[in-house]
Amino acid sequence: MGIQKHIGRGTALATAAVLALALHSGTVHARAEALADAPQVVFSGAYVPTAAQVRDRIILAGQSLGWVVTREAPGVVELQYDKQGKHMAHIAVRYDHAGYKIDYVSSYNLNYAEVDGNRRIHPNYNRWIRNLIQRISGGA
């Protein structure tokens, strides 16, 4: 009977440890940071692209990084990035011949929250947007 008591206590401790780990893991996955509003990107220099060329750059750069065009209208392209069906970001890229601006539209499973006017999101979103800006602007 003493052995059963000892095994029962061990099982309870193991269960408590697994529960604590699960709760801790949930907070790790719930990472969020300030949603960085992408700056207005303005083209400068001797070469001035047409609005159609800017649009093409946005689409080609997005596609090269896995973004998909979901909607298009004059001066705006909406893109969606789906990370293995688990995480999704939807953005609007407003453009003209002088440059472009990326705006957050919505997301799925990226811990987006707005509290007291402060928007927060998983750090990967901000990284995806930085990569897209770099690619549109001619970087690697």
PyMOL commands that set and color helices and strands:
alter all, ss='L'
color gray80, all
select helices_A, chain A and resi 2-29+51-64+123-136
alter helices_A, ss='H'
color red, helices_A
select strands_A, chain A and resi 33-34+41-42+67-73+76-83+87-96+99-108+113-115+118-121
alter strands_A, ss='S'
color yellow, strands_A
deselect
rebuild
show_as cartoon
